[in-house]
Amino acid sequence: MLQITVPGSGDLKFKDLVLDFNGTLACDGELIPGVRERLLLLAESLKIHIITADTFGSVEQEVAAIPCELAVISTTSQDDEKLDYIKSLGVKNVVAVGNGRNDRLMLKAAQLSMAIAQTEGASMTAVLAADILVPDILVALDLLLKPQRLIATLRI
């Protein structure tokens, strides 16, 4: 569990980190350099979940060395499937990270959410649904690894 005390907002307690794959953790189906190492560190305190339609057919190979739950979803109704997935975990315990329009419902529902604006861009609906906008996945993961940065962003 990851617990963060945010002045003006109280304690945030997270058990699950739910991540979109393509456009968030990966570009063109390949993990972005530095992601694997950060996820291995985060797996010590959070259960990692990767949810994807696996557009490039590479997710299993790319995340094989990462202790995570992998959910491959259909190519239709992805936004609803991602929302249902985090609801099954309990949204109050979830940090969600994504970039696409199909991530917007998940980002809006999670206790804490981050939209990523990197090579594939970010859907404006995802950006507006998120609590935090970050320039890339490494920054997002580092916010969780170095919670003082996250506190500085979220405090009131």
Disulfide bonds with the S-S distance in Angstrom:
none
